[in-house]
Amino acid sequence: MILFFDTSALVKFFHREEGTDVVVSIISDLNNEVWISELARLEFICALLRRLRMNEINEDDLNKVLDGFYKEYSRLKTKKIGRAVLNEAEAPLKRLGRT
């Protein structure tokens, strides 16, 4: 099955919360082809940094989740929006998102 995941569903794959078990089973099913917008990379970082600011996760957890995300990101199918745009937008998110 071809599926398109929004960022809120993607976060559930990397951060345990309500709905995580369902998302993990869908993504792990080799019969499914999971697509995300390339923009999801930035939205994912924003979502996690918000959790950091709200003290729902700590810096160590943030880094572990981001590492796992970057490893899995390459195997997900992505709808391209342009690397230059993503790379330029990611640096300020990482720099300013913790405050």
Backbone as ProteinMPNN parsed JSONL, in Angstrom:
{"seq_chain_A": "MILFFDTSALVKFFHREEGTDVVVSIISDLNNEVWISELARLEFICALLRRLRMNEINEDDLNKVLDGFYKEYSRLKTKKIGRAVLNEAEAPLKRLGRT", "coords_chain_A": {"N_chain_A": [[0.848, -1.176, 0.0], [0.523, 2.245, -0.74], [1.38, 4.971, 1.177], [0.977, 8.22, 2.604], [2.603, 10.054, 4.948], [2.014, 12.5, 7.401], [3.782, 14.967, 9.338], [3.141, 14.754, 12.073], [2.394, 12.081, 12.36], [4.788, 10.888, 11.662], [6.474, 11.693, 13.748], [5.522, 10.094, 15.786], [6.654, 7.644, 15.174], [9.256, 7.869, 16.015], [9.216, 8.9, 18.563], [7.852, 7.912, 21.527], [4.461, 7.946, 22.01], [0.882, 8.458, 22.221], [-0.542, 6.413, 19.796], [1.786, 5.499, 18.688], [2.328, 2.689, 18.457], [0.651, 1.849, 16.36], [1.59, 3.38, 14.188], [4.263, 2.465, 14.027], [3.827, -0.22, 13.323], [2.684, 0.101, 10.789], [4.7, 1.452, 9.291], [6.74, -0.405, 9.506], [5.798, -2.551, 8.099], [6.617, -4.3, 5.333], [5.169, -4.363, 3.013], [4.14, -1.905, 2.679], [4.552, 1.306, 1.216], [5.99, 4.101, 2.241], [5.531, 7.519, 2.084], [6.74, 10.857, 2.483], [6.627, 14.419, 2.795], [9.389, 16.356, 1.773], [9.646, 18.552, 3.319], [8.879, 17.649, 5.767], [11.133, 16.973, 7.201], [12.088, 19.381, 8.331], [9.821, 20.141, 9.791], [9.687, 18.009, 11.553], [12.015, 18.369, 13.12], [11.31, 20.816, 14.294], [9.063, 20.014, 15.807], [10.229, 18.298, 17.685], [12.02, 20.021, 18.963], [10.207, 21.73, 20.152], [9.13, 19.993, 22.044], [11.414, 19.696, 23.608], [11.741, 22.332, 24.592], [9.458, 22.439, 26.145], [10.088, 20.775, 28.135], [9.474, 18.08, 27.818], [11.114, 16.255, 26.721], [14.649, 15.57, 27.095], [17.895, 17.034, 26.335], [19.652, 14.961, 25.623], [17.878, 12.89, 24.859], [16.692, 14.204, 22.698], [18.859, 14.359, 20.885], [19.306, 11.608, 20.407], [16.888, 10.833, 19.207], [16.911, 12.483, 16.928], [19.208, 11.478, 15.649], [18.317, 8.853, 15.057], [16.203, 9.512, 13.394], [17.507, 10.73, 11.177], [18.864, 8.529, 10.159], [16.755, 6.832, 9.35], [15.381, 8.478, 7.626], [16.522, 8.468, 5.075], [15.585, 6.122, 3.947], [12.91, 6.458, 3.594], [10.397, 7.403, 1.264], [10.462, 10.421, -0.434], [8.855, 13.469, -1.245], [10.182, 15.846, -3.169], [11.356, 19.155, -2.354], [13.484, 20.748, -2.598], [16.831, 20.832, -1.814], [18.524, 23.01, -1.154], [16.799, 24.921, -0.043], [15.861, 23.51, 2.208], [18.286, 23.007, 3.62], [19.174, 25.606, 4.158], [17.136, 26.497, 5.841], [17.271, 24.751, 7.994], [19.521, 25.22, 9.725], [18.995, 27.691, 11.261], [16.8, 26.742, 12.707], [17.871, 24.731, 14.341], [19.656, 26.281, 15.799], [18.075, 28.287, 17.045], [15.834, 27.002, 18.024], [15.995, 25.844, 20.536], [15.593, 27.698, 22.462]], "CA_chain_A": [[0.0, 0.0, 0.0], [1.24, 3.516, -0.762], [0.872, 5.823, 2.245], [1.634, 9.503, 2.793], [2.59, 10.402, 6.367], [2.313, 13.875, 7.783], [4.84, 15.022, 10.348], [2.671, 14.283, 13.384], [2.481, 10.624, 12.347], [6.205, 10.557, 11.616], [7.01, 11.877, 15.1], [5.119, 8.931, 16.577], [7.56, 6.548, 14.877], [10.531, 8.103, 16.687], [8.993, 9.362, 19.94], [6.715, 7.155, 22.047], [3.28, 8.702, 22.437], [-0.334, 7.781, 21.777], [-0.549, 6.125, 18.371], [3.088, 4.996, 18.255], [2.28, 1.271, 18.064], [0.009, 1.755, 15.047], [2.509, 3.944, 13.197], [5.402, 1.55, 13.889], [3.412, -1.403, 12.572], [2.462, 0.497, 9.388], [5.982, 1.735, 8.649], [7.541, -1.632, 9.514], [5.222, -3.509, 7.153], [7.357, -4.194, 4.075], [4.217, -4.211, 1.909], [3.761, -0.495, 2.605], [5.502, 2.287, 0.705], [5.685, 5.3, 3.016], [5.984, 8.778, 1.501], [6.63, 12.07, 3.291], [7.123, 15.624, 2.143], [10.74, 16.698, 2.205], [9.452, 19.547, 4.361], [8.701, 16.943, 7.042], [12.408, 17.002, 7.929], [12.108, 20.592, 9.155], [8.699, 20.074, 10.732], [10.057, 17.027, 12.567], [12.949, 19.029, 14.029], [10.515, 21.799, 15.061], [8.222, 19.298, 16.777], [11.073, 17.808, 18.77], [12.536, 21.166, 19.715], [9.104, 22.191, 21.005], [9.094, 19.068, 23.179], [12.561, 20.043, 24.438], [11.413, 23.581, 25.29], [8.377, 22.183, 27.113], [10.653, 19.802, 29.073], [8.908, 16.748, 27.607], [12.307, 15.443, 26.462], [15.877, 16.291, 27.427], [18.83, 17.217, 25.217], [20.168, 13.642, 25.229], [16.805, 12.236, 24.11], [16.566, 14.925, 21.432], [19.935, 13.929, 19.991], [19.075, 10.207, 20.03], [15.767, 10.792, 18.261], [17.362, 13.077, 15.664], [20.104, 10.506, 15.001], [17.472, 7.796, 14.5], [15.437, 10.085, 12.29], [18.371, 10.908, 10.001], [19.148, 7.195, 9.608], [15.541, 6.327, 8.704], [14.921, 9.44, 6.605], [17.016, 8.091, 3.747], [14.848, 4.989, 3.382], [11.543, 6.884, 3.305], [10.191, 8.06, -0.025], [10.193, 11.832, -0.171], [8.448, 14.4, -2.294], [11.241, 16.86, -3.128], [11.061, 20.587, -2.412], [14.748, 21.435, -2.861], [17.819, 20.738, -0.732], [19.04, 24.322, -0.757], [15.8, 25.522, 0.848], [15.88, 22.768, 3.474], [19.543, 23.228, 4.332], [19.205, 26.983, 4.648], [16.16, 26.645, 6.92], [17.567, 23.875, 9.128], [20.492, 25.811, 10.646], [18.374, 28.554, 12.282], [15.943, 25.936, 13.577], [18.717, 24.089, 15.348], [20.281, 27.313, 16.628], [17.108, 29.071, 17.799], [14.728, 26.193, 18.506], [16.175, 25.399, 21.919], [15.322, 28.792, 23.389]], "C_chain_A": [[0.894, 1.239, 0.0], [0.577, 4.45, 0.25], [1.66, 7.122, 2.295], [1.485, 9.879, 4.257], [2.825, 11.894, 6.553], [3.305, 13.83, 8.943], [4.374, 14.506, 11.7], [2.696, 12.767, 13.459], [3.937, 10.182, 12.371], [6.844, 10.679, 13.001], [6.688, 10.659, 15.954], [6.026, 7.717, 16.338], [8.848, 6.656, 15.689], [10.394, 8.503, 18.143], [7.724, 8.706, 20.464], [5.648, 8.103, 22.571], [2.057, 7.932, 21.946], [-0.306, 7.624, 20.259], [0.753, 5.536, 17.847], [3.011, 3.563, 17.747], [1.683, 1.096, 16.669], [0.963, 2.242, 13.957], [3.694, 3.015, 12.965], [5.005, 0.327, 13.072], [3.196, -1.074, 11.089], [3.792, 0.712, 8.671], [6.828, 0.474, 8.527], [7.034, -2.677, 8.527], [5.869, -3.312, 5.784], [6.451, -4.088, 2.849], [3.796, -2.759, 1.711], [4.909, 0.347, 2.049], [5.123, 3.611, 1.348], [6.347, 6.514, 2.378], [5.813, 9.897, 2.519], [7.051, 13.248, 2.418], [8.537, 15.871, 2.643], [10.692, 17.762, 3.307], [9.287, 18.897, 5.736], [9.983, 16.925, 7.86], [12.46, 18.213, 8.853], [10.992, 20.58, 10.197], [9.013, 19.111, 11.868], [10.998, 17.647, 13.599], [12.205, 20.044, 14.898], [9.695, 21.125, 16.15], [9.049, 18.813, 17.961], [11.644, 18.936, 19.608], [11.447, 21.772, 20.602], [8.998, 21.304, 22.237], [10.258, 19.337, 24.138], [12.259, 21.296, 25.257], [10.367, 23.373, 26.373], [8.8, 21.151, 28.165], [9.987, 18.43, 28.996], [10.005, 15.748, 27.26], [13.521, 16.258, 26.878], [16.795, 16.329, 26.211], [19.368, 15.878, 24.705], [19.132, 12.874, 24.402], [16.618, 12.88, 22.736], [17.611, 14.433, 20.435], [19.758, 12.489, 19.532], [17.965, 10.101, 18.984], [16.183, 11.376, 16.913], [18.309, 12.135, 14.925], [19.3, 9.391, 14.341], [16.684, 8.279, 13.303], [16.299, 10.198, 11.034], [18.721, 9.566, 9.36], [17.944, 6.67, 8.821], [15.084, 7.203, 7.548], [15.327, 8.999, 5.204], [16.246, 6.935, 3.131], [13.382, 5.312, 3.104], [11.5, 7.529, 1.925], [9.829, 9.511, 0.258], [9.773, 12.568, -1.431], [9.386, 15.59, -2.167], [10.699, 18.287, -3.144], [12.334, 21.394, -2.62], [15.673, 21.437, -1.662], [18.287, 22.101, -0.248], [18.087, 24.997, 0.226], [15.828, 24.836, 2.211], [17.145, 23.049, 4.276], [19.631, 24.63, 4.91], [18.269, 27.17, 5.837], [16.524, 25.835, 8.154], [18.506, 24.513, 10.154], [19.86, 26.741, 11.675], [17.438, 27.781, 13.22], [16.756, 25.317, 14.701], [19.319, 25.118, 16.306], [19.264, 27.997, 17.553], [16.014, 28.236, 18.457], [14.829, 25.74, 19.941], [15.819, 26.49, 22.943], [13.899, 29.245, 23.353]], "O_chain_A": [[1.919, 1.262, 0.681], [-0.629, 4.692, 0.19], [2.868, 7.13, 2.058], [0.367, 10.01, 4.755], [3.719, 12.476, 5.94], [3.618, 12.757, 9.459], [5.155, 13.872, 12.41], [2.991, 12.212, 14.518], [4.278, 9.202, 13.035], [7.67, 9.846, 13.376], [7.512, 10.24, 16.767], [6.148, 6.857, 17.21], [9.463, 5.64, 16.013], [11.372, 8.449, 18.888], [6.642, 8.914, 19.914], [5.893, 8.937, 23.443], [2.188, 6.877, 21.326], [-0.075, 8.589, 19.53], [0.823, 5.119, 16.691], [3.581, 3.255, 16.7], [2.166, 0.278, 15.886], [1.122, 1.589, 12.926], [4.09, 2.799, 11.819], [5.769, -0.117, 12.215], [3.499, -1.899, 10.227], [3.988, 0.208, 7.565], [7.554, 0.305, 7.547], [7.771, -3.593, 8.162], [5.688, -2.271, 5.152], [6.922, -3.757, 1.761], [3.175, -2.418, 0.705], [6.077, 0.126, 2.37], [4.074, 4.181, 1.047], [7.559, 6.538, 2.161], [4.872, 9.894, 3.313], [7.75, 13.075, 1.419], [8.841, 15.621, 3.81], [11.603, 17.849, 4.129], [9.532, 19.539, 6.757], [9.929, 16.869, 9.089], [12.831, 18.091, 10.02], [11.202, 20.966, 11.347], [8.649, 19.363, 13.016], [10.807, 17.476, 14.802], [12.443, 20.122, 16.103], [9.638, 21.606, 17.281], [8.615, 18.91, 19.109], [11.739, 18.82, 20.83], [11.741, 22.274, 21.687], [8.799, 21.799, 23.346], [10.097, 19.217, 25.353], [12.489, 21.325, 26.465], [10.386, 24.051, 27.4], [7.989, 20.708, 28.978], [9.94, 17.702, 29.988], [9.851, 14.545, 27.474], [13.445, 17.481, 27.002], [16.499, 15.724, 25.181], [19.52, 15.685, 23.498], [19.464, 12.281, 23.375], [16.413, 12.189, 21.738], [17.292, 14.128, 19.286], [20.034, 12.179, 18.374], [18.091, 9.369, 18.002], [15.844, 10.821, 15.867], [18.221, 12.005, 13.704], [19.569, 9.024, 13.197], [16.515, 7.557, 12.321], [15.869, 9.806, 9.949], [18.858, 9.483, 8.14], [18.112, 6.12, 7.732], [14.468, 6.716, 6.599], [14.556, 9.145, 4.256], [16.251, 6.778, 1.91], [12.687, 4.531, 2.453], [12.478, 8.134, 1.486], [8.978, 9.788, 1.103], [10.276, 12.314, -2.526], [9.375, 16.274, -1.143], [9.731, 18.596, -3.838], [12.267, 22.61, -2.801], [15.336, 21.982, -0.612], [18.429, 22.314, 0.956], [18.526, 25.58, 1.218], [15.819, 25.502, 3.246], [17.077, 23.299, 5.479], [20.11, 24.816, 6.029], [18.584, 27.931, 6.752], [16.123, 26.196, 9.26], [18.289, 24.35, 11.355], [20.151, 26.607, 12.863], [17.303, 28.132, 14.392], [16.37, 25.376, 15.868], [19.471, 24.843, 17.497], [19.566, 28.255, 18.718], [15.334, 28.721, 19.361], [13.836, 25.292, 20.515], [15.753, 26.225, 24.143], [13.525, 30.163, 24.083]]}, "name": "protein", "num_of_chains": 1, "seq": "MILFFDTSALVKFFHREEGTDVVVSIISDLNNEVWISELARLEFICALLRRLRMNEINEDDLNKVLDGFYKEYSRLKTKKIGRAVLNEAEAPLKRLGRT"}
